[in-house]
Amino acid sequence: MTALLDREQSSGVPGRLWTRDFALYFGARTVSLLGDTMMPVAAALAVGAIYGVSGVGYVLAVWTAPFVIFVLFGGVFSDRVGARAMMVGADVVRIFTQTAVAVAFFTGTPPFWLLLSASFLSGAAAAMFQPGVNGMVPLVAGDPQRANGTLKIADAATQLGGPVLAGLLMALTGPGAVYAADAGTFLISGLCLALIRLTPAAPAAPVAPVAPVAGAKERSTVMSDLRRGWTEFRSRSWMWSVILIWVFFGVLVFGPYIPLSSRLIGDRLGEAAYGWVMAGLGAGTVLGGLIAIRFRPSRPLAAGGVAIFGFAFIPLSVALELPLPLLMAGHLLGGTAWAFWSVMWSTSVQTQVVPDVLNRVTAYEVAGSVAGVAVGQALVGPVSEIVSPRDLLLVSTGVSFAVCAALLLTPPVRRLRRV
């Protein structure tokens, strides 16, 4: 039976999704995402209670900065040694970082340097992990859009359960239990990935001319691999156009959102309300994933650009200080929009880029997407001392609408057709 599943897997049969390898990959991603969705609640509430909004912003920024710096190398190494090997190694590193923070919380108040150090190492490990997330999907699924939609639903389910679980653990045992649970999710993720039986993807082979000039010899190096990835990335105007737009989105929307929303919602409605609002976001992600599985537009990024207008209701609902049910409704709508766009984007990247450079190209698009987030997270503390958090979120709302308009007004993005 296992051999049959593996043959169906390798043949890329589009009608069959739940092969052995995809089931293991799905399990790894789901449990890892569960831990990831618990962390913003723990960081916003536990770190914020000790070191304030600025502390939360710095901890998040110190995670994001090494991620942006090292993710390009993560793409190169994933193409060279295999995405799965890099992902398992990254999980091992994060088991130790999260365990160290958990022990520090269990035994007292963790020093700020420990939080920053663990955040830095965890971000660097995530940089080695993330390029393979995109690159693995075509290897474990014959229908990438269906697989991405299914994974997005898993993402949504964790968005629902993770914040609630984190809130319960925070209330019953404290933040140490949240970080310990996160370490456990990386352990399970690593085991599931290690059990996948795919033939390792061949690394980027050294370039050897058929008829080399005497004395000439071309070898594949890290820098040449980086240049190849950059060339592939730069040659796709639809891709770099989206990433350029996304930098502004990260600085002015994504980066400030968690520190500001946790403060405004927590101070006004209590810590439990923040968890429920995040659960509303998760419910929207479920809905968006289900829609993305069924709806296959001929121009996926144009359809995603129209849908992403709904994301602006996330910062808007917080800025308007709406009651909890309306806050959850705004996040439900925004989560639906975000999930649909994410599936359209991921599927476009996976189907438009040749497999041997997919991890490197993914690294460039991820680095560009996240670069602005790091800046926004680092600046949110100092800026919030000058401008009220509510006014900053109103700015984020306007930027969200502007980003959506920019996507639709960019011809290569609007015209890209589904493969």
Buried (B, 14 or more C-beta within 10 A) or exposed (E): EEEEBBEBBBEEBEEBBEBBBBBBBBBBBBBBBBBBBBBBBBBBBBBBBBBBBBBBBBBBBBBBBBBBBBBBBBBBBBBBBBBBBBBBBBBEBBBBBBBBBBBBBBEEEBEBEBBBBBBBBBBBBBBBBBBBBBBBBBBBBBBBBBBBBBBBBBBBBBBBBBBBBBBBBBEEBBBBBBBBBBBBBBBBBBBBBBEBEBEEBEBBEEEEEEEEEEEEEEEBEEEBBBEBBBEBBEEBEBBBBBBEBBBBBBBBBBBBBBBBBBBBBBEBBEBBBBBBBBBBBBBBBBBBBBBBBEBEBEBBBBBBBBBBBBBBBBBBBBBBBBEBEBBBBBBBBBBBBBBBBBBBBBBBBBBBBEEBBBBBBBBBBBBBBBBBBBBBBBBBBEBBEEEEBEEBBBBBBBBBBBBBEBBBEBEBBBEBEBE
